[in-house]
Amino acid sequence: MDKFTTLTATAAPLLTPNIDTDVLIRVERMIDLVRGEFGPYCFEAWRYRPDGRDNPDFVLNHPGYSGVKILIAGANFGCGSSREPAVWSLWDMGFRCVIAPSFGDIFFNNCLQNGMLPVILPAETVDALAHEATPGAAQFTVDLLTQRIRAPSSLEVAFDIEPSRRQALIDGQDEITASLAREPEIAAFQARDRALRPWNYDIFG
């Protein structure tokens, strides 16, 4: 998992509430694609016209948001199903941070397991940040080390994140790599437990 410490990048607003995971990536795209291939299909129904051309009315198609990495979103972002490719599709599109008043619980956890920072802020603060995320605007800075966001106007806001989750992002560790880092402790426990309760292990050979 990629580490997240400080991100300085352009931001785009998409304040529609209750954007669900089927909007982020349609279920049929999960059949044939693998991680790294979802980017062109993120927001597919909104991003393209029926003939396949870009929809000029979709905010993320505006040329002023080229290279955007921070999404300023509406309430309950990522609600719906538990599909992890919803996060992968945002990642493959270039996003590394989503700021919103609230998230779908599973989507929020999937972000943290994939190196993407989900930031929860009050709705009025999200609106203030979105107001500054105009096409071609100066960059925002999201600093996980100090837990602060700096907008182009120099407005600074603090955000909270659970300490162990913060450290996992800084270290670039998901739950699997965190567990593997404790392999000596796990092996020592298994050795002690095998000595105390060998019958639990004999069935496995």
C-alpha positions as CSV (number, residue, x, y, z in Angstrom):
1,M,0.0,0.0,0.0
2,D,1.3,3.5,-0.9
3,K,2.2,5.7,2.0
4,F,0.2,8.9,2.6
5,T,1.9,11.8,4.4
6,T,1.3,15.1,2.6
7,L,-0.5,15.7,-0.6
8,T,-0.4,19.0,-2.5
9,A,-2.7,18.9,-5.5
10,T,-5.7,20.4,-7.3
11,A,-9.2,19.7,-5.9
12,A,-12.6,19.3,-7.6
13,P,-16.1,19.6,-6.0
14,L,-18.8,17.0,-6.5
15,L,-21.3,17.8,-3.7
16,T,-24.1,15.6,-4.9
17,P,-25.2,13.6,-1.7
18,N,-25.5,9.8,-1.5
19,I,-23.2,9.0,-4.4
20,D,-23.2,5.2,-4.2
21,T,-20.6,2.6,-5.2
22,D,-22.6,1.7,-8.3
23,V,-22.1,5.3,-9.5
24,L,-18.3,5.0,-8.8
25,I,-18.0,1.7,-10.7
26,R,-20.7,-0.4,-12.3
27,V,-21.0,-4.0,-11.2
28,E,-20.5,-5.4,-14.7
29,R,-17.1,-3.7,-14.9
30,M,-15.9,-5.8,-12.0
31,I,-16.2,-9.0,-14.0
32,D,-13.4,-8.5,-16.6
33,L,-11.2,-5.7,-15.1
34,V,-8.5,-5.9,-12.5
35,R,-7.0,-3.2,-10.3
36,G,-5.3,-0.6,-12.4
37,E,-7.9,-0.8,-15.2
38,F,-10.9,0.8,-13.5
39,G,-10.0,4.5,-14.1
40,P,-11.8,5.0,-17.4
41,Y,-15.0,3.6,-15.9
42,C,-15.1,5.6,-12.7
43,F,-18.4,7.7,-12.7
44,E,-19.1,6.1,-16.1
45,A,-22.8,6.9,-16.2
46,W,-22.2,10.6,-15.5
47,R,-18.9,11.0,-17.3
48,Y,-19.9,9.9,-20.8
49,R,-22.8,10.5,-23.1
50,P,-24.7,7.5,-24.6
51,D,-22.5,7.7,-27.7
52,G,-19.3,7.4,-25.6
53,R,-18.2,11.0,-25.8
54,D,-17.3,12.9,-22.7
55,N,-20.2,14.7,-21.1
56,P,-19.2,18.3,-20.9
57,D,-21.7,18.9,-18.1
58,F,-19.9,16.5,-15.7
59,V,-17.6,18.6,-13.5
60,L,-14.6,16.2,-13.6
61,N,-14.5,16.5,-17.4
62,H,-13.7,20.2,-17.1
63,P,-10.2,20.8,-18.4
64,G,-9.5,23.0,-15.4
65,Y,-9.6,19.8,-13.3
66,S,-7.0,17.9,-15.2
67,G,-4.7,16.0,-12.9
68,V,-7.1,16.5,-9.9
69,K,-6.2,14.3,-6.9
70,I,-8.5,15.6,-4.2
71,L,-12.3,15.2,-4.4
72,I,-14.6,17.4,-2.3
73,A,-17.8,15.4,-2.0
74,G,-21.3,15.5,-0.6
75,A,-22.7,13.7,2.4
76,N,-22.8,9.9,2.6
77,F,-20.3,9.5,-0.2
78,G,-19.6,5.8,-1.1
79,C,-22.8,4.4,0.3
80,G,-24.4,1.3,-1.1
81,S,-22.6,-2.0,-1.7
82,S,-19.3,-3.1,-0.2
83,R,-17.4,-3.3,-3.4
84,E,-13.7,-2.5,-3.0
85,P,-13.3,-1.6,-6.7
86,A,-15.2,1.6,-5.9
87,V,-12.1,2.8,-4.2
88,W,-9.8,1.3,-6.8
89,S,-11.7,3.2,-9.6
90,L,-11.1,6.5,-7.8
91,W,-7.5,5.6,-7.3
92,D,-7.0,4.6,-10.9
93,M,-8.6,7.9,-11.9
94,G,-5.9,9.7,-9.9
95,F,-7.6,10.5,-6.6
96,R,-5.7,10.1,-3.3
97,C,-8.0,12.0,-0.9
98,V,-11.8,12.4,-0.5
99,I,-13.2,15.1,1.8
100,A,-16.9,14.8,2.7
101,P,-19.3,15.4,5.6
102,S,-19.8,11.6,5.9
103,F,-19.1,8.3,4.1
104,G,-20.6,4.9,3.7
105,D,-18.9,2.9,6.5
106,I,-17.5,0.1,4.3
107,F,-16.3,2.5,1.7
108,F,-14.6,4.6,4.4
109,N,-12.7,1.5,5.7
110,N,-11.9,0.4,2.1
111,C,-10.2,3.7,1.5
112,L,-8.0,3.3,4.5
113,Q,-7.0,-0.2,3.4
114,N,-6.0,1.1,0.0
115,G,-3.9,4.1,0.9
116,M,-6.6,6.7,0.2
117,L,-7.3,9.3,2.9
118,P,-11.0,9.9,3.6
119,V,-11.5,13.1,5.6
120,I,-14.7,13.9,7.5
121,L,-15.5,17.6,8.1
122,P,-18.6,19.5,9.0
123,A,-20.8,20.2,6.0
124,E,-20.3,24.0,6.2
125,T,-16.5,23.5,6.1
126,V,-16.8,21.1,3.1
127,D,-18.8,23.8,1.4
128,A,-16.2,26.4,2.1
129,L,-13.4,24.2,0.7
130,A,-15.6,23.3,-2.4
131,H,-16.1,27.1,-3.0
132,E,-12.3,27.4,-3.5
133,A,-12.0,24.3,-5.7
134,T,-12.7,26.2,-9.0
135,P,-11.3,25.1,-12.3
136,G,-7.6,26.0,-12.6
137,A,-7.5,27.2,-8.9
138,A,-4.3,27.0,-6.9
139,Q,-3.6,23.8,-5.1
140,F,-4.8,22.5,-1.8
141,T,-2.5,20.8,0.7
142,V,-3.7,17.9,2.8
143,D,-1.1,17.2,5.6
144,L,-1.8,13.9,7.5
145,L,1.3,14.5,9.7
146,T,-0.3,17.7,11.2
147,Q,-3.9,16.7,10.4
148,R,-4.6,20.0,8.6
149,I,-5.9,21.1,5.2
150,R,-4.8,24.3,3.6
151,A,-6.9,25.8,0.9
152,P,-5.7,28.2,-1.8
153,S,-7.0,31.2,0.2
154,S,-4.7,30.1,3.1
155,L,-7.8,28.9,5.0
156,E,-6.6,26.1,7.3
157,V,-8.9,23.5,8.8
158,A,-8.0,20.6,11.2
159,F,-9.4,17.1,10.8
160,D,-9.5,14.1,13.1
161,I,-8.5,10.6,12.3
162,E,-8.2,7.6,14.6
163,P,-4.5,7.4,15.6
164,S,-3.8,3.8,14.5
165,R,-5.4,4.4,11.1
166,R,-3.3,7.6,10.7
167,Q,-0.1,5.7,11.4
168,A,-1.0,2.9,9.1
169,L,-1.5,5.4,6.2
170,I,1.8,7.1,7.1
171,D,3.6,3.8,7.2
172,G,1.8,2.4,4.1
173,Q,0.5,-0.6,6.0
174,D,-2.9,-2.3,5.4
175,E,-4.1,-4.9,7.9
176,I,-2.3,-7.7,6.0
177,T,1.1,-6.1,6.0
178,A,0.6,-5.0,9.6
179,S,-0.1,-8.6,10.5
180,L,2.9,-9.9,8.5
181,A,5.2,-7.4,10.3
182,R,4.3,-9.3,13.6
183,E,5.1,-12.7,12.1
184,P,7.8,-13.5,14.8
185,E,5.2,-12.9,17.5
186,I,2.6,-15.0,15.7
187,A,5.1,-17.9,15.2
188,A,6.1,-17.7,18.9
189,F,2.4,-17.8,20.0
190,Q,1.7,-20.8,17.7
191,A,4.7,-22.7,19.1
192,R,3.6,-22.1,22.7
193,D,0.0,-23.1,21.8
194,R,1.1,-26.2,20.0
195,A,3.1,-27.3,23.1
196,L,0.1,-26.6,25.3
197,R,-2.6,-28.1,23.1
198,P,-1.1,-30.4,20.5
199,W,-4.4,-32.1,19.8
200,N,-5.6,-28.9,18.1
201,Y,-2.8,-29.2,15.6
202,D,-2.7,-33.0,15.0
203,I,-5.8,-32.9,12.8
204,F,-3.9,-30.8,10.3
205,G,-0.9,-33.1,10.2
